[in-house]
Amino acid sequence: MKSLLAFVLLATSSLVLAGPCDIYASGGTPCIAAHSTTRALFNSFNGSLYQVKRGSDSATLNIGPLSAGGVANAAAQDSFCAHTTCVITTIFDQSGHNNHLTQAPAGGWKGPEANGSDNLASATGAPVTLNGSKAYGVFIPPGTGYRNNAATGTAKGDAAQGMYAVFDGTHYNGGCCFDYGNAETSGGDTGAGHMEAIYFGNINVWGTGSGSGPWIMADLENGLFSGVNVKQNTGDPTITDRFVTAVVKGQPNNWAIRGGNAASGALTTFYNGQRPNASGYNPMSKEGAIILGIGGDNSNGAQGTFYEGVMTSGFPSDATENAVQANIVAAKYATTSMTSGPALSVGSHVSLRATTACCTNRFISHQGSTVNTQVVSSSNTTTVKQQASWVVRTGLANSACFSFESVDTAGSFLRQSSFQLMLNANDNSKGFHEDATFCPQAGLNGQGNSVRSWNYPTRFFRHFGNVLYIASNGGVHDFDATALFNDDVSFVVSSGFA
């Protein structure tokens, strides 16, 4: 107890003096997997946190902490990824068990890539600061996921384990399933009780908490559970914090859900009791793979953002987890700018001109709901000028970014639908707001701005055959072609024609 108290004091006083996994080890439940793109989770860790791959030449770079036990070296990533795109290929395991997370292969549910695997996450989709130092989380849109089907040291069968993760409490959906934790080694659904992972979102097909969600729940396969009852535990609250600490732990005939604000305060226990009152969950049949962003059978319709998380050997005490929470709060997660490049002003009218050599007289325009590029000049009619003009609005889904309202069709916004840009009326749904939010950055070809999709951050406004898409730098669609990508996604923003 004295040793644990010492770690509590260290955790609250300095980020570098004790990491979460030092605290778990002191409590007798060591980390067997430790994943983070934002910081080291051991006080002495100075290895690679994650790997990025850039779109210009497929070169890779491992990103480590600025110093042992410290925050990730975001400046190294920014330099390496300048004037191109980058994705996260590997999230390294800091525990020494080599339980690294890589691109999830095809499972019971196919991924969107040509080979059936899942997509990789943008390396720049989730910028944050920790104690004032910039870092990047893992922003996971639907279709994106990571996995390790050959993990070592993870709990199997009914063995005890603990897990925590830090998520973005505002980035979620009702798809299945944004998980982190223990899953099937086959990538398929092998039955109730064959996984035990943290879930975050507001799907209501299985169990729920109170309110409309999102909730911290446990994905135990063939069901999401908030307590002993199959359908609902009203003690499991809707979460509204920007940064969330989510905890799920299990041991024979007992499991618990805990959670709290990752930026302040303590953990609260939402459930601690017997296994769910449904067949197949007592005893458990855990298999020991590790997943991030997907369900055990590769169900990849969910979205969320992951910053850090661990899995332990053994069932951690509440006191140990409380000390870990104090360490997370001491890390001081905070939001930071989502945009760069030439600034946009909310309320201004703008026009966006293509910079590709073929098309420098063409501007993003619309005819009805179709969004394309048109040749526009000061001599055009008022109608044509209005069609090529947009009002900059505060981002409908994220106020750190922007949305673009049509000048001539008030209440209608640029939004993506199946990766094509459309002009549609705002229906005030969560999905529309996310599809209509974009984060400009400095133009990839050095001119103007490149306009990144907020909810699919590997994708940018791109004109292709004069039609507008949100395109990635390489992918399964024709409009994802790498040729001319930097030019096609860079637009000079000027005062609106109308």
C-alpha positions, 0 to 999 in steps of 0.5 A: 500500500505504501508503494502504491501511495508513492506512485499516486503522489508521483502521478499527480506531481509530474507526468515524467516521474510515473507512467500508467504502466508503472502504477499498474505494476506497483499494484501487482497488475502489470501492463501486457499491452500499452498503446499510445500515439500521444505519450510514453506510458512507462516513465522510462520508455524511450522507444517508438510510439507509432509509425507513419507512412507518407503518401508522396513516396510511401516512406515510413518514420517511427515517432518516439517521445521527446524524452524518456517518459514524455510526450510524442515528438509531433514536430518530427511527424510534421516535418516528415509529412510536410506537403503530403499526407500521412497515415498511421501504419503501426501503434507500437506496444510499449510493454515489451510484449510486442503486441503492436497494432497494425492494419486490421485484416479482413474478418467476418466483416470485410474492410473497404480496401481492395484486399478486404482489410480496413483503412488506416487512420490519418496521422493528423486527424486528432491534434491535441496538446499534453501539458502544452506539447502538441501530439496526435491521437488516432481519429478512426472513421467508419471502415478504419481499424487496427488489430493483433491476432497473435498477441502474447500475455493477454487474458484467455478463457476466464482469466482476469484482465484490466483495461483503460483507454482515453477517448474523445467523448464527442466523436462517436456514432451508433455503428458497431463497434468502436472497441479497444481490448480483447477479441477473437484471434480468428477475426470472426464471431466465435460466440458469446463471451469470446471477447472482453473489450471497452466499447464507446458509442451510442448504439442501442441494438443491445445494452444501453446506459441511461439517456441517449448516449454515448456510453462506456460499455463492454463488448463481450461478443454477441452483446454490448453490456452496461451491467448485469441486465442484458438491456440496460443499466441506468447507473451507466450514464451518458458521457459528455466530456471532451476527453474520457477515461474508460475502464472495463475489467473482468475476473471470474464471475465479476466485472466492472465499468468505470469512467471519468473526465480524462482532464479533471476529477476522479473515476466513478464506478458505473457497475461492479458485479456479476457477469451478465445474466445471459448464456455464454458469459460465465465463465468467459471464453476470451481468446486474447487478440487485441483490437482498436476501432472495430468489433471482434468480427471486424465490424467496422461501422463505428467511429471514435478517437483513441489517445492511449490505452493499456491491457493488464494481467490480473484484475486491477484494484480501484485504488490502482485505477484511481492513481492511473486516473490521477496520472492521466489528469496530470498529463493535461489533455487539451484541444488545439487548432484543427486548421492551418494555412491562409485563415478563413473568417466566419461570415465571409463570402469566399470562392475557391479556385483550382490550382492544377495547371489545366484548371486555374480559371475554374472555381468550386461551384454548384448546379442544383445539388451537383458540385463541380468546377466551373469557369467563372470570371467577373463578366459572368452573370449574377447567377453563375457568380452566386453558384461559385460563392460560399459563406464560411460558417462555424463547423456544424460538427466541430467549432474548430473547423468550418462549414460552407453554406451556399450563397444562392441557396440559404440553408444548404451546405457543402457535404460529402455523401459516399465521398462525393461533394453535394449541396444539400439542405441542413437537416440538423442531424448529427450525420449531416453536421459531420459530413458538412464539416471541413478543416482547411490546412496549408495547400499541399502544393504550396498554394492556398488551402487544402480542405480536409474532411473532418469525419474522414480526415485522410480525405480532401476536397478534390476536383477530378473530371471537374466533379468534386469529391473528398479523395484520399492520396491513393485508394480504391476509387478512381478519384483517389489516384495519386497522380496530381493529387497535391495540385488537385486538392489545393485551392486558392481562397479569395473573396466571393464573386457574390 
